[in-house]
């Protein structure tokens, strides 16, 4: 039964995420709350691990979530569930896009999906920021939490922001490695 539920939850997530794996974060957060499979803090760990490992972040998060729920079979089922809708839709679109690629309607629809993707990714970023800097989920954030800012996390975020803007030519893996090392030393 858990395998069917895993497949269902991830196939639904796969149907509605546009804009890459980061757009899956709000869906995963809601999934964790609804099913109890993982907490928001475990989701943060999941995001960190998915970002640091090779491959698409959405698939990495699905694999990790599936593994925590039901081991290796769960990781396979969650990953297939997440990928199945997008692969199917991509194959269908590829078949018809050749005929309609110059259609204004198709171009407009694809252009219209951009703000939705941006909104999903922005909400995910704000939720992660709230949890890391204030230590509370966004929906529970109050004025009092602004006095309880995690200074270490805020300083680390500001420092990394400054460094990434100054050293734009470095490969992103360098910043991931620096963040991991600093996170280990600062937060442990």
N, CA and C atoms as a LAMMPS dump frame, in Angstrom:
ITEM: TIMESTEP
0
ITEM: NUMBER OF ATOMS
564
ITEM: BOX BOUNDS ff ff ff
-5.0000000000000000e+02 5.0000000000000000e+02
-5.0000000000000000e+02 5.0000000000000000e+02
-5.0000000000000000e+02 5.0000000000000000e+02
ITEM: ATOMS id mol type element x y z
1 1 1 N 0.813 -1.208 0
2 1 2 C 0 0 0
3 1 3 C 0.854 1.268 0
4 2 1 N 1.977 1.233 0.744
5 2 2 C 2.846 2.409 0.823
6 2 3 C 3.446 2.717 -0.54
7 3 1 N 3.699 1.665 -1.329
8 3 2 C 4.272 1.886 -2.666
9 3 3 C 3.281 2.592 -3.584
10 4 1 N 2.032 2.212 -3.496
11 4 2 C 1 2.885 -4.31
12 4 3 C 0.845 4.342 -3.887
13 5 1 N 0.864 4.582 -2.587
14 5 2 C 0.736 5.953 -2.1
15 5 3 C 1.943 6.791 -2.521
16 6 1 N 3.148 6.214 -2.431
17 6 2 C 4.352 6.908 -2.885
18 6 3 C 4.248 7.254 -4.37
19 7 1 N 3.857 6.265 -5.165
20 7 2 C 3.742 6.488 -6.603
21 7 3 C 2.71 7.574 -6.894
22 8 1 N 1.572 7.505 -6.223
23 8 2 C 0.519 8.502 -6.43
24 8 3 C 1.002 9.906 -6.066
25 9 1 N 1.595 10.055 -4.89
26 9 2 C 2.042 11.384 -4.443
27 9 3 C 3.072 11.975 -5.401
28 10 1 N 3.992 11.151 -5.883
29 10 2 C 5.038 11.685 -6.759
30 10 3 C 4.575 11.847 -8.202
31 11 1 N 3.626 11.068 -8.637
32 11 2 C 3.104 11.283 -9.992
33 11 3 C 2.291 12.58 -10.027
34 12 1 N 1.564 12.87 -8.957
35 12 2 C 0.831 14.142 -8.866
36 12 3 C 1.819 15.306 -8.826
37 13 1 N 2.872 15.169 -8.03
38 13 2 C 3.9 16.21 -7.973
39 13 3 C 4.53 16.402 -9.346
40 14 1 N 4.858 15.306 -10.009
41 14 2 C 5.458 15.381 -11.339
42 14 3 C 4.56 16.029 -12.371
43 15 1 N 3.257 15.908 -12.186
44 15 2 C 2.304 16.522 -13.125
45 15 3 C 2.282 18.038 -13.033
46 16 1 N 2.554 18.574 -11.855
47 16 2 C 2.318 20 -11.641
48 16 3 C 3.559 20.853 -11.428
49 17 1 N 4.746 20.264 -11.45
50 17 2 C 5.929 21.107 -11.283
51 17 3 C 6.427 21.568 -12.651
52 18 1 N 6.624 22.851 -12.757
53 18 2 C 7.206 23.456 -13.945
54 18 3 C 8.355 24.325 -13.474
55 19 1 N 9.46 24.315 -14.179
56 19 2 C 10.563 25.194 -13.838
57 19 3 C 11.705 24.508 -13.125
58 20 1 N 11.711 23.193 -13.094
59 20 2 C 12.829 22.499 -12.492
60 20 3 C 12.522 21.968 -11.108
61 21 1 N 13.531 21.331 -10.538
62 21 2 C 13.37 20.647 -9.257
63 21 3 C 13.041 21.542 -8.083
64 22 1 N 13.535 22.786 -8.11
65 22 2 C 13.23 23.681 -6.992
66 22 3 C 11.74 23.981 -6.906
67 23 1 N 11.06 23.894 -8.028
68 23 2 C 9.612 24.114 -8.02
69 23 3 C 8.878 22.981 -7.302
70 24 1 N 9.559 21.861 -7.073
71 24 2 C 8.942 20.739 -6.363
72 24 3 C 8.925 20.944 -4.853
73 25 1 N 9.704 21.879 -4.35
74 25 2 C 9.827 22.044 -2.893
75 25 3 C 8.489 22.325 -2.218
76 26 1 N 7.653 23.257 -2.723
77 26 2 C 6.358 23.452 -2.052
78 26 3 C 5.49 22.196 -2.058
79 27 1 N 5.554 21.431 -3.139
80 27 2 C 4.786 20.194 -3.212
81 27 3 C 5.304 19.178 -2.199
82 28 1 N 6.63 19.083 -2.076
83 28 2 C 7.211 18.153 -1.115
84 28 3 C 6.91 18.57 0.321
85 29 1 N 6.923 19.875 0.569
86 29 2 C 6.605 20.349 1.916
87 29 3 C 5.168 19.976 2.275
88 30 1 N 4.268 20.196 1.335
89 30 2 C 2.864 19.832 1.572
90 30 3 C 2.718 18.313 1.723
91 31 1 N 3.459 17.563 0.917
92 31 2 C 3.405 16.104 1
93 31 3 C 3.868 15.629 2.375
94 32 1 N 4.968 16.219 2.882
95 32 2 C 5.468 15.837 4.201
96 32 3 C 4.467 16.132 5.298
97 33 1 N 3.808 17.288 5.202
98 33 2 C 2.803 17.654 6.205
99 33 3 C 1.599 16.721 6.145
100 34 1 N 1.186 16.385 4.924
101 34 2 C -0.018 15.562 4.747
102 34 3 C 0.213 14.113 5.147
103 35 1 N 1.353 13.558 4.759
104 35 2 C 1.588 12.13 4.986
105 35 3 C 2.383 11.838 6.251
106 36 1 N 3.141 12.83 6.735
107 36 2 C 3.993 12.599 7.892
108 36 3 C 5.257 11.825 7.558
109 37 1 N 5.588 11.71 6.277
110 37 2 C 6.758 10.95 5.872
111 37 3 C 8.058 11.639 6.27
112 38 1 N 8.058 12.973 6.258
113 38 2 C 9.248 13.719 6.644
114 38 3 C 8.824 15.081 7.157
115 39 1 N 9.646 15.617 8.054
116 39 2 C 9.375 16.937 8.624
117 39 3 C 9.975 18.007 7.71
118 40 1 N 9.69 19.246 8.013
119 40 2 C 10.252 20.343 7.23
120 40 3 C 11.76 20.39 7.389
121 41 1 N 12.265 20.099 8.58
122 41 2 C 13.717 20.071 8.774
123 41 3 C 14.354 18.945 7.967
124 42 1 N 13.703 17.791 7.907
125 42 2 C 14.213 16.703 7.078
126 42 3 C 14.156 17.075 5.598
127 43 1 N 13.144 17.87 5.213
128 43 2 C 13.069 18.364 3.84
129 43 3 C 14.256 19.27 3.542
130 44 1 N 14.654 20.096 4.505
131 44 2 C 15.827 20.96 4.313
132 44 3 C 17.084 20.116 4.08
133 45 1 N 17.226 19.046 4.851
134 45 2 C 18.354 18.134 4.642
135 45 3 C 18.269 17.493 3.261
136 46 1 N 17.068 17.119 2.881
137 46 2 C 16.836 16.509 1.581
138 46 3 C 17.266 17.459 0.457
139 47 1 N 16.905 18.727 0.595
140 47 2 C 17.262 19.729 -0.413
141 47 3 C 18.78 19.876 -0.481
142 48 1 N 19.424 19.951 0.68
143 48 2 C 20.881 20.103 0.711
144 48 3 C 21.575 18.917 0.048
145 49 1 N 21.126 17.725 0.353
146 49 2 C 21.73 16.529 -0.238
147 49 3 C 21.443 16.467 -1.729
148 50 1 N 20.208 16.792 -2.123
149 50 2 C 19.841 16.757 -3.541
150 50 3 C 20.633 17.779 -4.345
151 51 1 N 20.889 18.945 -3.753
152 51 2 C 21.678 19.977 -4.439
153 51 3 C 23.135 19.561 -4.568
154 52 1 N 23.644 18.855 -3.569
155 52 2 C 25.067 18.517 -3.547
156 52 3 C 25.405 17.281 -4.371
157 53 1 N 24.42 16.487 -4.727
158 53 2 C 24.694 15.279 -5.498
159 53 3 C 24.44 15.527 -6.98
160 54 1 N 25.13 14.781 -7.823
161 54 2 C 24.94 14.968 -9.273
162 54 3 C 23.527 14.569 -9.709
163 55 1 N 23.051 15.216 -10.724
164 55 2 C 21.748 14.894 -11.274
165 55 3 C 20.729 15.967 -10.985
166 56 1 N 19.555 15.811 -11.584
167 56 2 C 18.49 16.803 -11.38
168 56 3 C 18.016 16.805 -9.933
169 57 1 N 17.839 17.992 -9.383
170 57 2 C 17.486 18.122 -7.967
171 57 3 C 16.135 17.472 -7.66
172 58 1 N 15.155 17.62 -8.555
173 58 2 C 13.836 17.03 -8.319
174 58 3 C 13.904 15.52 -8.205
175 59 1 N 14.641 14.888 -9.104
176 59 2 C 14.788 13.432 -9.075
177 59 3 C 15.563 13.014 -7.828
178 60 1 N 16.601 13.771 -7.497
179 60 2 C 17.371 13.455 -6.289
180 60 3 C 16.502 13.541 -5.038
181 61 1 N 15.642 14.555 -4.973
182 61 2 C 14.757 14.69 -3.799
183 61 3 C 13.733 13.562 -3.768
184 62 1 N 13.19 13.198 -4.927
185 62 2 C 12.222 12.097 -4.969
186 62 3 C 12.886 10.788 -4.541
187 63 1 N 14.092 10.563 -5.027
188 63 2 C 14.823 9.349 -4.665
189 63 3 C 15.082 9.303 -3.169
190 64 1 N 15.531 10.415 -2.609
191 64 2 C 15.817 10.49 -1.178
192 64 3 C 14.544 10.289 -0.351
193 65 1 N 13.476 10.987 -0.749
194 65 2 C 12.21 10.855 -0.011
195 65 3 C 11.682 9.437 -0.083
196 66 1 N 11.712 8.853 -1.273
197 66 2 C 11.25 7.478 -1.435
198 66 3 C 12.063 6.502 -0.601
199 67 1 N 13.362 6.745 -0.537
200 67 2 C 14.234 5.869 0.258
201 67 3 C 13.923 5.977 1.746
202 68 1 N 13.673 7.204 2.227
203 68 2 C 13.378 7.362 3.655
204 68 3 C 12.041 6.72 4.021
205 69 1 N 11.127 6.666 3.065
206 69 2 C 9.805 6.105 3.344
207 69 3 C 9.789 4.583 3.193
208 70 1 N 10.42 4.07 2.122
209 70 2 C 10.273 2.642 1.824
210 70 3 C 11.538 2.001 1.255
211 71 1 N 12.698 2.51 1.601
212 71 2 C 13.943 1.885 1.171
213 71 3 C 14.195 2.013 -0.324
214 72 1 N 14.982 1.086 -0.849
215 72 2 C 15.365 1.133 -2.261
216 72 3 C 14.15 1.025 -3.191
217 73 1 N 13.208 0.105 -2.945
218 73 2 C 12.032 0.087 -3.821
219 73 3 C 11.26 1.41 -3.791
220 74 1 N 11.185 2.02 -2.626
221 74 2 C 10.505 3.312 -2.504
222 74 3 C 11.198 4.394 -3.294
223 75 1 N 12.537 4.38 -3.296
224 75 2 C 13.269 5.392 -4.056
225 75 3 C 13.035 5.232 -5.55
226 76 1 N 12.981 4.008 -6.007
227 76 2 C 12.724 3.762 -7.437
228 76 3 C 11.303 4.181 -7.794
229 77 1 N 10.347 3.808 -6.975
230 77 2 C 8.943 4.131 -7.243
231 77 3 C 8.716 5.634 -7.218
232 78 1 N 9.282 6.333 -6.249
233 78 2 C 9.118 7.788 -6.162
234 78 3 C 9.753 8.473 -7.368
235 79 1 N 10.925 8.026 -7.765
236 79 2 C 11.606 8.636 -8.917
237 79 3 C 10.832 8.4 -10.21
238 80 1 N 10.359 7.181 -10.407
239 80 2 C 9.569 6.881 -11.612
240 80 3 C 8.277 7.688 -11.596
241 81 1 N 7.639 7.783 -10.428
242 81 2 C 6.411 8.565 -10.313
243 81 3 C 6.63 10.027 -10.663
244 82 1 N 7.745 10.588 -10.22
245 82 2 C 8.04 11.985 -10.519
246 82 3 C 8.347 12.194 -11.995
247 83 1 N 9.076 11.263 -12.592
248 83 2 C 9.515 11.423 -13.982
249 83 3 C 8.464 11.055 -15.019
250 84 1 N 7.595 10.12 -14.693
251 84 2 C 6.638 9.609 -15.681
252 84 3 C 5.788 10.699 -16.336
253 85 1 N 5.184 11.614 -15.579
254 85 2 C 4.379 12.643 -16.243
255 85 3 C 5.196 13.537 -17.177
256 86 1 N 6.365 13.974 -16.723
257 86 2 C 7.143 14.894 -17.556
258 86 3 C 7.682 14.207 -18.805
259 87 1 N 8.098 12.96 -18.691
260 87 2 C 8.58 12.236 -19.864
261 87 3 C 7.434 12.017 -20.848
262 88 1 N 6.285 11.625 -20.337
263 88 2 C 5.125 11.402 -21.201
264 88 3 C 4.699 12.692 -21.887
265 89 1 N 4.597 13.76 -21.117
266 89 2 C 4.198 15.056 -21.681
267 89 3 C 5.242 15.541 -22.688
268 90 1 N 6.517 15.361 -22.378
269 90 2 C 7.579 15.797 -23.292
270 90 3 C 7.507 15.036 -24.61
271 91 1 N 7.242 13.738 -24.54
272 91 2 C 7.123 12.96 -25.775
273 91 3 C 5.926 13.405 -26.61
274 92 1 N 4.811 13.672 -25.947
275 92 2 C 3.614 14.144 -26.664
276 92 3 C 3.856 15.523 -27.265
277 93 1 N 4.422 16.41 -26.46
278 93 2 C 4.682 17.771 -26.948
279 93 3 C 5.68 17.747 -28.099
280 94 1 N 6.728 16.935 -27.977
281 94 2 C 7.728 16.861 -29.047
282 94 3 C 7.088 16.411 -30.349
283 95 1 N 6.153 15.513 -30.23
284 95 2 C 5.463 15.002 -31.431
285 95 3 C 4.652 16.11 -32.099
286 96 1 N 3.947 16.902 -31.3
287 96 2 C 3.076 17.937 -31.864
288 96 3 C 3.774 19.279 -32.048
289 97 1 N 4.819 19.532 -31.287
290 97 2 C 5.485 20.826 -31.368
291 97 3 C 6.139 21.053 -32.722
292 98 1 N 6.563 19.978 -33.339
293 98 2 C 7.155 20.1 -34.669
294 98 3 C 6.152 20.749 -35.625
295 99 1 N 4.898 20.364 -35.484
296 99 2 C 3.853 20.924 -36.362
297 99 3 C 3.421 22.32 -35.944
298 100 1 N 3.447 22.586 -34.626
299 100 2 C 2.873 23.829 -34.123
300 100 3 C 3.899 24.775 -33.491
301 101 1 N 5.179 24.581 -33.747
302 101 2 C 6.198 25.381 -33.073
303 101 3 C 6.129 26.866 -33.416
304 102 1 N 5.534 27.198 -34.554
305 102 2 C 5.402 28.603 -34.934
306 102 3 C 4.051 29.196 -34.537
307 103 1 N 3.217 28.395 -33.896
308 103 2 C 1.894 28.855 -33.487
309 103 3 C 2.007 29.876 -32.363
310 104 1 N 1.302 30.972 -32.5
311 104 2 C 1.314 32.008 -31.459
312 104 3 C 0.718 31.494 -30.153
313 105 1 N -0.254 30.61 -30.245
314 105 2 C -0.894 30.062 -29.045
315 105 3 C 0.126 29.239 -28.252
316 106 1 N 0.867 28.382 -28.937
317 106 2 C 1.865 27.545 -28.268
318 106 3 C 2.949 28.42 -27.637
319 107 1 N 3.437 29.388 -28.377
320 107 2 C 4.458 30.292 -27.853
321 107 3 C 3.92 31.049 -26.643
322 108 1 N 2.685 31.501 -26.712
323 108 2 C 2.079 32.242 -25.594
324 108 3 C 1.904 31.362 -24.357
325 109 1 N 1.477 30.123 -24.561
326 109 2 C 1.305 29.208 -23.426
327 109 3 C 2.65 28.957 -22.745
328 110 1 N 3.675 28.666 -23.539
329 110 2 C 4.997 28.426 -22.96
330 110 3 C 5.528 29.679 -22.268
331 111 1 N 5.281 30.83 -22.842
332 111 2 C 5.698 32.088 -22.233
333 111 3 C 4.931 32.334 -20.929
334 112 1 N 3.65 31.941 -20.91
335 112 2 C 2.828 32.125 -19.719
336 112 3 C 3.217 31.223 -18.562
337 113 1 N 3.895 30.118 -18.842
338 113 2 C 4.335 29.216 -17.776
339 113 3 C 5.522 29.785 -16.994
340 114 1 N 6.236 30.722 -17.576
341 114 2 C 7.412 31.283 -16.905
342 114 3 C 7.08 31.938 -15.571
343 115 1 N 6.063 32.795 -15.484
344 115 2 C 5.748 33.389 -14.172
345 115 3 C 5.323 32.356 -13.135
346 116 1 N 4.62 31.31 -13.579
347 116 2 C 4.213 30.261 -12.636
348 116 3 C 5.441 29.551 -12.083
349 117 1 N 6.41 29.268 -12.94
350 117 2 C 7.649 28.637 -12.49
351 117 3 C 8.394 29.545 -11.531
352 118 1 N 8.485 30.806 -11.876
353 118 2 C 9.163 31.768 -11.013
354 118 3 C 8.483 31.851 -9.646
355 119 1 N 7.163 31.849 -9.641
356 119 2 C 6.424 31.923 -8.374
357 119 3 C 6.689 30.689 -7.509
358 120 1 N 6.666 29.507 -8.1
359 120 2 C 6.917 28.288 -7.326
360 120 3 C 8.327 28.279 -6.747
361 121 1 N 9.304 28.671 -7.551
362 121 2 C 10.68 28.694 -7.075
363 121 3 C 10.863 29.773 -6.008
364 122 1 N 10.22 30.928 -6.181
365 122 2 C 10.318 32.01 -5.191
366 122 3 C 9.717 31.595 -3.851
367 123 1 N 8.559 30.965 -3.883
368 123 2 C 7.926 30.501 -2.649
369 123 3 C 8.819 29.494 -1.94
370 124 1 N 9.432 28.605 -2.706
371 124 2 C 10.339 27.625 -2.112
372 124 3 C 11.531 28.326 -1.472
373 125 1 N 12.101 29.304 -2.161
374 125 2 C 13.242 30.042 -1.615
375 125 3 C 12.895 30.789 -0.35
376 126 1 N 11.743 31.422 -0.338
377 126 2 C 11.301 32.17 0.844
378 126 3 C 11.044 31.22 2.014
379 127 1 N 10.473 30.056 1.725
380 127 2 C 10.215 29.073 2.786
381 127 3 C 11.518 28.566 3.384
382 128 1 N 12.492 28.273 2.537
383 128 2 C 13.802 27.821 3.028
384 128 3 C 14.467 28.93 3.832
385 129 1 N 14.436 30.157 3.329
386 129 2 C 15.025 31.303 4.034
387 129 3 C 14.402 31.462 5.417
388 130 1 N 13.087 31.392 5.483
389 130 2 C 12.39 31.556 6.762
390 130 3 C 12.804 30.483 7.758
391 131 1 N 12.88 29.263 7.293
392 131 2 C 13.229 28.167 8.198
393 131 3 C 14.678 28.254 8.659
394 132 1 N 15.573 28.626 7.755
395 132 2 C 16.99 28.686 8.116
396 132 3 C 17.301 29.912 8.975
397 133 1 N 16.816 31.073 8.579
398 133 2 C 17.176 32.311 9.28
399 133 3 C 16.365 32.507 10.56
400 134 1 N 15.078 32.206 10.518
401 134 2 C 14.225 32.449 11.681
402 134 3 C 13.907 31.187 12.477
403 135 1 N 14.207 30.005 11.901
404 135 2 C 13.978 28.749 12.594
405 135 3 C 12.518 28.361 12.696
406 136 1 N 11.696 28.909 11.816
407 136 2 C 10.267 28.613 11.863
408 136 3 C 9.723 28.601 10.434
409 137 1 N 8.718 27.777 10.218
410 137 2 C 8.1 27.729 8.893
411 137 3 C 7.418 29.058 8.593
412 138 1 N 7.331 29.384 7.333
413 138 2 C 6.828 30.679 6.895
414 138 3 C 5.434 30.991 7.433
415 139 1 N 4.56 30.005 7.431
416 139 2 C 3.19 30.265 7.888
417 139 3 C 3.1 30.539 9.388
418 140 1 N 4.149 30.189 10.136
419 140 2 C 4.162 30.435 11.581
420 140 3 C 5.011 31.651 11.958
421 141 1 N 5.519 32.346 10.967
422 141 2 C 6.395 33.487 11.216
423 141 3 C 5.598 34.647 11.806
424 142 1 N 6.117 35.205 12.883
425 142 2 C 5.482 36.37 13.502
426 142 3 C 6.535 37.46 13.681
427 143 1 N 6.108 38.614 14.12
428 143 2 C 7.012 39.745 14.319
429 143 3 C 8.097 39.416 15.33
430 144 1 N 7.779 38.546 16.293
431 144 2 C 8.738 38.206 17.339
432 144 3 C 9.904 37.392 16.808
433 145 1 N 9.687 36.67 15.723
434 145 2 C 10.769 35.865 15.163
435 145 3 C 11.888 36.727 14.573
436 146 1 N 11.576 37.97 14.244
437 146 2 C 12.601 38.857 13.7
438 146 3 C 13.646 39.214 14.77
439 147 1 N 13.282 39.015 16.043
440 147 2 C 14.231 39.255 17.126
441 147 3 C 15.026 37.989 17.461
442 148 1 N 14.628 36.877 16.842
443 148 2 C 15.269 35.586 17.119
444 148 3 C 16.021 35.063 15.899
445 149 1 N 16.581 35.971 15.141
446 149 2 C 17.293 35.608 13.92
447 149 3 C 18.525 34.78 14.266
448 150 1 N 18.757 33.723 13.494
449 150 2 C 19.978 32.93 13.637
450 150 3 C 21.099 33.712 12.961
451 151 1 N 21.867 34.434 13.764
452 151 2 C 22.91 35.328 13.255
453 151 3 C 23.939 34.565 12.428
454 152 1 N 24.301 33.361 12.888
455 152 2 C 25.293 32.573 12.133
456 152 3 C 24.804 32.285 10.728
457 153 1 N 23.555 31.858 10.611
458 153 2 C 23 31.541 9.294
459 153 3 C 22.881 32.786 8.433
460 154 1 N 22.466 33.882 9.036
461 154 2 C 22.33 35.135 8.29
462 154 3 C 23.694 35.619 7.795
463 155 1 N 24.707 35.583 8.651
464 155 2 C 26.047 35.996 8.246
465 155 3 C 26.606 35.085 7.151
466 156 1 N 26.358 33.794 7.276
467 156 2 C 26.807 32.851 6.254
468 156 3 C 26.122 33.141 4.916
469 157 1 N 24.815 33.397 4.944
470 157 2 C 24.078 33.7 3.716
471 157 3 C 24.589 34.98 3.069
472 158 1 N 24.804 36.019 3.874
473 158 2 C 25.314 37.294 3.344
474 158 3 C 26.718 37.11 2.783
475 159 1 N 27.577 36.41 3.509
476 159 2 C 28.95 36.179 3.048
477 159 3 C 28.966 35.411 1.727
478 160 1 N 28.156 34.36 1.643
479 160 2 C 28.104 33.583 0.402
480 160 3 C 27.524 34.398 -0.748
481 161 1 N 26.566 35.238 -0.455
482 161 2 C 25.999 36.109 -1.485
483 161 3 C 27.071 37.053 -2.035
484 162 1 N 27.834 37.642 -1.136
485 162 2 C 28.898 38.573 -1.55
486 162 3 C 29.976 37.833 -2.344
487 163 1 N 30.39 36.674 -1.839
488 163 2 C 31.445 35.915 -2.513
489 163 3 C 30.987 35.453 -3.897
490 164 1 N 29.747 34.974 -4.006
491 164 2 C 29.273 34.507 -5.316
492 164 3 C 29.169 35.651 -6.305
493 165 1 N 28.842 36.84 -5.843
494 165 2 C 28.786 37.989 -6.759
495 165 3 C 30.175 38.449 -7.176
496 166 1 N 31.154 38.298 -6.315
497 166 2 C 32.526 38.714 -6.635
498 166 3 C 33.243 37.685 -7.508
499 167 1 N 32.946 36.411 -7.277
500 167 2 C 33.649 35.327 -7.97
501 167 3 C 32.713 34.558 -8.898
502 168 1 N 32.051 35.251 -9.79
503 168 2 C 31.036 34.647 -10.659
504 168 3 C 31.595 33.585 -11.598
505 169 1 N 32.881 33.639 -11.879
506 169 2 C 33.451 32.73 -12.864
507 169 3 C 33.757 31.349 -12.302
508 170 1 N 33.717 31.203 -10.983
509 170 2 C 33.969 29.895 -10.395
510 170 3 C 32.801 28.953 -10.658
511 171 1 N 33.105 27.685 -10.718
512 171 2 C 32.083 26.667 -10.947
513 171 3 C 31.175 26.578 -9.712
514 172 1 N 29.865 26.364 -9.897
515 172 2 C 28.93 26.28 -8.75
516 172 3 C 29.311 25.224 -7.719
517 173 1 N 29.989 24.163 -8.138
518 173 2 C 30.369 23.118 -7.185
519 173 3 C 31.324 23.662 -6.126
520 174 1 N 32.115 24.679 -6.481
521 174 2 C 33.021 25.304 -5.515
522 174 3 C 32.201 25.942 -4.397
523 175 1 N 31.115 26.629 -4.765
524 175 2 C 30.275 27.271 -3.755
525 175 3 C 29.535 26.241 -2.911
526 176 1 N 29.121 25.134 -3.53
527 176 2 C 28.478 24.072 -2.758
528 176 3 C 29.461 23.483 -1.745
529 177 1 N 30.695 23.262 -2.183
530 177 2 C 31.7 22.698 -1.281
531 177 3 C 32.018 23.662 -0.138
532 178 1 N 32.191 24.936 -0.476
533 178 2 C 32.461 25.944 0.561
534 178 3 C 31.301 26.003 1.557
535 179 1 N 30.076 25.996 1.046
536 179 2 C 28.897 26.049 1.916
537 179 3 C 28.824 24.831 2.82
538 180 1 N 29.119 23.664 2.269
539 180 2 C 29.076 22.438 3.074
540 180 3 C 30.107 22.484 4.19
541 181 1 N 31.328 22.878 3.855
542 181 2 C 32.392 22.934 4.864
543 181 3 C 32.059 23.964 5.944
544 182 1 N 31.638 25.153 5.512
545 182 2 C 31.283 26.177 6.494
546 182 3 C 30.102 25.739 7.362
547 183 1 N 29.117 25.108 6.738
548 183 2 C 27.966 24.619 7.493
549 183 3 C 28.346 23.607 8.546
550 184 1 N 29.284 22.728 8.191
551 184 2 C 29.743 21.708 9.156
552 184 3 C 30.446 22.378 10.336
553 185 1 N 31.329 23.322 10.045
554 185 2 C 32.094 23.945 11.121
555 185 3 C 31.281 24.958 11.924
556 186 1 N 30.401 25.673 11.283
557 186 2 C 29.64 26.714 11.986
558 186 3 C 28.479 26.139 12.779
559 187 1 N 27.794 25.14 12.228
560 187 2 C 26.548 24.682 12.834
561 187 3 C 26.683 23.366 13.609
562 188 1 N 27.895 22.84 13.731
563 188 2 C 28.071 21.616 14.532
564 188 3 C 29 21.852 15.684
